[in-house]
Amino acid sequence: MNKVYPDAKSALDGILKDGMMVMSGGFGLCGIAETLSDALRDSGVKDLTVVSNNAGVDGIGLSRLLETRQIRKMISSYVGENKLFAQLYLAGELELEFNPQGTLAERIRAGGAGIPGFYTKTGVGTLIAEGKEVREFNGEKYILETGLVADLAIVHAWKGDTAGNLIYRKTARNFNPMMATAAKVTVAEVEHLVPAGELDPDHIHTPGIYVQRIIEVGTAKKRIEQRTTRKRPA
């Protein structure tokens, strides 16, 4: 089975449909599948539900899909760096399912592990708990959260092989490994593509069995969300 595709457009061909759920890896701008998310935008697919820690920043990453109004709903844990995200939500043009960050991570992990739901103390007694089942364990209250399984996951890795095995680099690992397990189809973009067998098995973070398609995008742009510098002597 050939998993390697020449570009993002061909790698997404035959997968996309209106109204689908997409998981998009990354944290802020670190480890985002920018090439694949741009291809999603260019495809014109719409009414998307997107599971992502955040939606990038204005003009970069998933925010470009917000600009074209292709995203109907976001399932996220942080929205603070994206002005367009806030504007669309406050105007009633974007649905938002807000999750504590650990809960979001566990919902994705649970989906990948085939676990339909789990109980957590996080959010008990807050707006997060509204409409959710509450149970008591050992005298403490817990709320029921459900696992998430997407139609498509797009992830970014530092290195991958032709069998789909992936290695992430440092903080860019973030949500990518768990999302790769929690979708019906996972498409990975990698900075460096090598022949199968070249990666040390002990270093692989995502086994190739979870990855159906892969593209090589070269060295990613190392974008910085907020740059803070101190004045230096002239």
Sequence and secondary structure as in RCSB ss.txt:
>XXXX:A:sequence
MNKVYPDAKSALDGILKDGMMVMSGGFGLCGIAETLSDALRDSGVKDLTVVSNNAGVDGIGLSRLLETRQIRKMI
SSYVGENKLFAQLYLAGELELEFNPQGTLAERIRAGGAGIPGFYTKTGVGTLIAEGKEVREFNGEKYILETGLVA
DLAIVHAWKGDTAGNLIYRKTARNFNPMMATAAKVTVAEVEHLVPAGELDPDHIHTPGIYVQRIIEVGTAKKRIE
QRTTRKRPA
>XXXX:A:secstr
   B SSHHHHHTTT  TT EEEE  BTTBT  HHHHHHHHHHT  SEEEE S   STTSTTHHHHHTT EEEEE
ES  TT HHHHHHHHTTSSEEEE  HHHHHHHHHHHHHT  EEEESTTTTSGGGTTS EEEETTEEEEEEE   E
EEEEEEEEEEETT  EE  GGGGTTHHHHHHSEEEEEEEEEEEE TT S GGG SB GGG SEEEE  S     S
         
